[in-house]
Amino acid sequence: MLASAASPLLLGQAVDAGLAAGFGPQLWVWCGWMLVAAATIVVSGYFSHTFDVESWLRATFALTELVGDKATRAGHAVTRKLPTGEVVAAVANDALRVGDVFAMSGRFVGGVVAYAAATGVLLSQDLRLGLVVALGIPVVAAALALLVKPLQARQQASREATGRLTSLGADTVSGLRILRGIGGEDVFTARYAAQSQEVRRRGVRVAVVQSVLDGLQVLLPGLLVALVLWIGARAVVTGDLTPGELVTFYGYAAFLSWPVQMATQMLQMTTNALVSARKLLGVLQVTEATPQAAAPAAAPPAGSDLVDRASGLVLRPGRVVGLVCADPDVSAALATRLGRIDDDVEAPHHVTLGGVRLADLDKAALRERVVVAEATPHLFSGVLADTLDARGRAARDDLLAALLTADAQDVLDSVPGGLDGEIPEKGRSLSGGQRQRVALARALLTDAEILVLVEPTSAVDAHTEARIAERVAAARHGRTTLVVTASPLVLDHVDDVALLSDDGHVVATATHADLLTRTDAVAAAYRAVVGRSLDDPVAAGRPEASADTADTLEGAAR
């Protein structure tokens, strides 16, 4: 920018030297300095562009990583406070706008320095004309700045409308199957169309102000240049100014509009960035569902008991335990509490590992030791092998063994390319049972010290369930495992069964066979929970299952 600012002065000196002495040494000296300035502009411009782009990339991706990391650590606490569209827009739009400030900052500082240097030169050559140029440029900038505030307000409104549209689109896509089932897709399509038109209207309002601002950025500096030429030409006629100095003033009147445009751009970018920064802070300031302890306690030794004090459940090391409750929501809530998923809802002070509260342990170490696989499987897009190997340390044979344990070999045939094939977002190409079995294989591959499985076989048929139950029990033999289920096919393979009351307290701990044969009230309550499955011949595994099932289906058809 300093080399650019020197160019009008060097050109004016060259003009005066040429008019005074023709093509003499003086002219060539000034031409030589102009060549040096041009070379400086070219070389420094290369490094300036590289620096600007690198600054933009570093800032943008650093903010993107911050938001992604926060969303990962905060869990569903983010969506409780903010709509999904706000989080998506924070990465897709807001991080880019904040990055623009970092990209522009070098040019802006250079423009300020060049403006100061050029003003000093002008005032030294002609005070009156120098003041016209030096003060006229800030007046032009101030006039342009008047449009920035209304532009900011309209951009904010447009930003919020776009966020609502993104949220509506995400919600519609995620619930499309349900909407089709109840015939509601037309209603949501109409809502999306109406919000799209609102985004368009607000975008047009932004464009109106932006176009006026862009036009004035050309008009006002042009008027200033015309004024400088008129005053400078009269000064040349009266002899107060040399032709070369007039060329210098004209050059600076044109050049200084460049730093002004930079300042205007910087003001606009900063304004946009402040709006976006508030949105980013809205995500980053969300209180995590499970915050990291300020001073984590020492990790208990491997093989420690996992105890839920609220319910009385004790998971002894090396035991495979089934958890049964008449209300599946109660047992599922207890299971997720064991993994410290949400401090507010699940009261982590009631759960201890080796006598230490889960909330006092290092969260990363806890996630390594205790894994909870929830009832609803969540699969991400990508290579099947990467989806299965969440911790990135399993060998190919381990992947195949886990798929065998989860009875999910058919998934290899469903996905073109097998383990190296791609699965779409949420595993949409797989059936519900396949998604559940892939999620089970993924949980097994974590090789966690304590594994909690919530209804891992709810979406499969009885024969598949029996195979999975036997294989999982064998694979987890000697390692602490809790399986939330009411299926006798699964419970028949666990070491112990813990029966929960409806208020979430353990009322009995025994083997599945013992609870089936006992005659007390607790055993009767247990049989009432699993009795529906026991009455199903297929689930009970009786030989007459096929014939009974055929008779039942025939009766239902009649």
Secondary structure, 3 states (H helix, E strand, C coil): CHHHHHHHHHHHHHHHHHHHHCCCHHHHHHHHHHHHHHHHHHHHHHHHHHHHHHHHHHHHHHHHHHHHHHHHHHCCHHHHHCCHHHHHHHHHHHHHHHHHHHHHHHHHHHHHHHHHHHHHHHHHHCHHHHHHHHHHHHHHHHHHHCCHHHHHHHHHHHHHHHHHHHHHHHHHHHCHHHHHHHCCHHHHHHHHHHHHHHHHHHHHHHHHHHHHHHHHHHHHHHHHHHHHHHHHHHHHHHCCCCHHHHHHHHHHHHHCHHHHHHHHHHHHHHHHHHHHHHHHHHHHCCCCCCCCCCCCCCCCCCCCCEEECCCCEEECCCCEEEEEECCHHHHHHHHHHCCCCCHHHHCHHHEEECCEEHHHCCHHHHHHHEEEECCCCCCCCEEHHHHHCCCCCCCHHHHHHHHHHCCCHHHHHHCCCHHHCEECHHHCCCCHHHHHHHHHHHHHHCCCCEEEEECCCCCCCHHHHHHHHHHHHHHCCCCEEEEECCCHHHHCCCCEEEEECCCCCEEEEECHHHHHHCCCHHHHHHHHHHHHHHCCHHHHCCCCHHHHHHHHHHHHHC
